[in-house]
Amino acid sequence: RSKFQIVTEFAKELGLPFIQTYWNRRAQKMSGFNLFTSVNKDIFTTNGLFTPGGLFLSQGEIAAPVLSSVSYTVADGRLRAQVAYPITGQRLSTDVANFVLVKSTGEVWAVTEDQPATQTNLDVVIGQIPSTLQDAYVLYAVSRRADGTKFSDQDSDSCNIVR
């Protein structure tokens, strides 16, 4: 019960528009929000510890942006990531990508606006970073068809951001 309450709070931090975009079409006999929380009920222990590898931001059949060559920079108080997004037979030039930055404690730090998938390398502004930032994070990447008919699984990359 406490795990479900914690994952529900996490989902609220992630934001209803994000969850509806990636989960409503997949949900049957329940809302996308309820499906998301059901699938992700085990990302927190009963003690509230976050398990990054268990998080599913999206489930689907098209390629997600690949985070294997991510480099992070902090400039002007914003975290930027250079992300490789290889062209595959599944990817369309109209696809969009979204990035979610989560603290190692399970706090959602930032959710990006839609990023165009027209390039193989993306320069993504993740969000404002406070001057005292020093923590471990996981960056997640997901993508979808612009018309919402197909979705990707996700890729993730752990990073320590020290300012």
N, C-alpha and C positions, 0 to 999 in steps of 0.2 A: 504494500500500500504506500509506504513512504517513497519507494523507488518510482512509482507511478506519479506521485505528487512532484517529485524532483524533475522527472522528464517532462512533465506538463509545464513546469516553470521554464525549463530549457526551451521548449517549443515556443512559448510566449516570447522569450528573448530573441529567438530566431526570427519570429514574425509571421503572422498569419498570411500575408501576401506570398511570402516565399513558400510556405508549406502548401498553400492552396495551389500555387503554380506547379509544384513538383509532385503533389500527392493526390489532388482531387480526382484526376482522370483515372488513376490506378485504384482508387477506393471504390468498393462496392458494398452496399448495405451499411455504410458508415461514412463519416466525413473524412476528408484528407487529413485533418488535424488528428482525429482519433486513430487513423491508420498509422500516421507518423509516430504517435506516442506508443502505440502497440508494438510496432516493429522495433522501436528504440528503447523499450522499457528496461533493457539490461545495460544501458550505457553508464548507469550510475549504480554503485553498490548501495546496500542499505545504509552504509555510513556516509553516503554522498560523494564517494570518490568517483571521478570521471574515468571512463575507459574509452580513449579516443578511437581505438581500432574497431569498436563495436558500433560506431555511429553510421547510420545510413541516411544521408541527406537526399538521396535520389536512388531509384532503382530503374534500370532500363536497358536499352539495347544499342545505343549509339556510343561512340567514343567520347570520353571525358577529356578535358585538357590534361596533358601529362605534366606532372610537377617534378619530374626527375631533374630538370635543369633550372630550377628556380633560384634566383639570387634576390636577396632582399636589401633594400637601402632605405634609410630614413633620411628624408630631406624635407625641409620646410614643415616639420612636424607631422609628415604623412609617411606611412609605410607604403613602399612600392615593391611590387614583385614583377620580375621578368619571368614569363611563363611560356614554355614551349607548348604549342598546340598543333601537333602534326596533322597534316592533311591525310585523311584516310578515305577509303571508298564510302564510308558511312556518313562522313561529314558534309554538310551543305554550307555554302557561303552565307546563307541566311541564318544559320544556327547562332544561338547566343550562349554565353557562358556566365556563370555566377561563381563568386568566391566567398567563402565564409572563414573567418579567422576566429578560433576558439582558444581561450586560455587553457592551460593544462588542468586547471581546476574545474573546467566545464562551463565557464562564463562565455557567452557569445560576445565577441569583441566587435566584429564588423561583418556586415553582409553587403556585398557590392551590388550596384545596379547592374543591369544587363550589359555584358561586354560583347561587342561584335566578334564573330568568329571568322572574319575574312582574312586574317593574317596567321602565319604559323608561329609568330612570337608576339605575345601580348605584354604590354607595359601596363600593369594594373595598379591603380591607387586603391589600397585596401582600406585605409581610414586614418583618422587623426590619432596620433600617438602622444600620450602625455609625456612631459619631460622627465618624469621619474620612472619610466617604463623599464622594467628588467624582469622578464618572465619567460617561461616556455609556452609556446603556442603550437597549434596545429592549423595549417592552412588546408582547406578542402576546396576542390574544384568540381563543378558539375556543369553539364550543358544540356541543351534541349533544342528541339525544333522551334522556330519562332511561332509557329501555329499551335504549339503545345501537343502535337501528336506523338512525339517520341522523346525519350529522355535517356540520359546516360546514367551509369553508375558514377561513383566519384573516385577521384584520386586524392591523396593527402600527402602532406609534407610537414614534418616536425621542424620547428625552428626556434632558436633562442634569440630573442631580440634584446640587445643591450644598447642603451643610449647613453 
